[in-house]
Amino acid sequence: MSTADRYAHRKVNATIVLTDPQGKPLAGRPVTVQQRAHVFGFGCTAPDMGEEASETRELWTQLFDTATLAFYWGRYEPIQGVTDRERVMHSAHWLANRGVRLKGHPLVWHTVKAPWVDDLPLSDAEELLRGRIRREVSDFAGIVDSWDAINEVVIMPDFVNEPDGIKNAITRMCAKKGRVAMVALAVEEARSQNPEAQLILNDFDLGPRYESLVEEVLAAGIKIDAIGLQSHMHKGFRGEEQLNDICNRFARFGLPLHWTETTILSGDLMPSDIEDLNDYVVADWPSTAEGEVRQAEEIVRHYSTLVAHPAVESITYWGFDDGGAWLGAPVGFLREDGTQKPSYSALRDLIRGEWWLDSAELVTDSEGRIFFDAFAGSFDVILGESHVTVDLPAGPAQVEMMFPS
């Protein structure tokens, strides 16, 4: 099978008919077609909004079109009633104004939760959690319309990796209510404020327990819109066979798959005997020349495999640069000093190269038609000083556009 055939399901086979205002075909006219966005979500954690990070933001926007904004309750509302709304809203508008799609992460999670909730009776904690979900979804409706509704539910009722004496209210709540009821809580409260929001069930457990949870959630009539799959590959790249196996197992539910948290190292790998990635703490974890070559190769393999799988709808990379990477791991596309690793250009050559229609110079035929194949998305069709933007899904598409004669 050729490389092009792998991605046939991602492509639009477009026929655009250009006419004048009276409906007469504009024959023999030079036309430029330029892609503006992908249907597929190529995402990353949101870039740093600090003034000193302007160059980093520019590099970010040259590669990604979807951003995950942090809504961790414990950081968003560290003191009851005191929220980070203004800063997050500023980031959201900055990104949205540049055509970036936004997702919030997460509405419910047992980690990085509000510490002031932990000592409250569960009934009070639940009411505060429900209110927190309604508030964030309502406040950001229309700009953030996609959410990781609930995160890591498989381990949620059993979570114990906290300092002695901490009574995790979210874990206790889940243990009492059950996993499915917790998912229902998150989804119902979010939908009450934004019925059209995309709500994602997200987990790092990619085994049978997560499959069983998805089955139970769907059997209970809870409407989730996508299945989130995390893959922090700190111990090494999973490889094509394992990636396809995971996709195939979760594709059976008939829901889109979002690879929500992807990382691939450009330094020494984490020891294989580490079970909880959080337990691996080192003073320094540098990126290496050898590791950077490996990272670039593996990122191309990773993205190529997932984009080729028909059930996958988006991929989000977790950490654009090493400076703010989770666990201090060398996973970013930029080194700590802001210089690019080979992985940046390697992925850009795919997303904004092989999988992108940068600029096609075409001429309409006798019936005013132009034809092109490209990854589905949004396109500018330019004739002289005029242009029309059109969204084209995958598959055959015929669109008529009117231009001044």
Secondary structure, DSSP 8 states (H G I E B T S, - for coil): --HHHHTGGGEEEEEEEEE-TTS-B-TT-EEEEEEEEESSEEEEE----SGGGHHHHHHHHTT-SEEEEE--HHHHSSBTTB--HHHHHHHHHHHHTTT-EEEEE-SB-SSS--GGGTTS-HHHHHHHHHHHHHHHHHHHTTT--EEEEEE-TTTGGG---S-TT---HHHHHHHHH-HHHHHHHHHHHHHHH-TT-EEEEEES--SHHHHHHHHHHHHTT---SEEEEEEEETT----HHHHHHHHHHHHTT-S-EEEEEEEE-SB----TT-SSGGG---S---B-HHHHHHHHHHHHHHHHHHHHSTTEEEEEES-SBGGG-GGG-S-SSB-TTS-B-HHHHHHHHIIIIIT----EEEE--TTSEEEEEEESEEEEEEETTEEEEEEE-SEEEEEEEE---
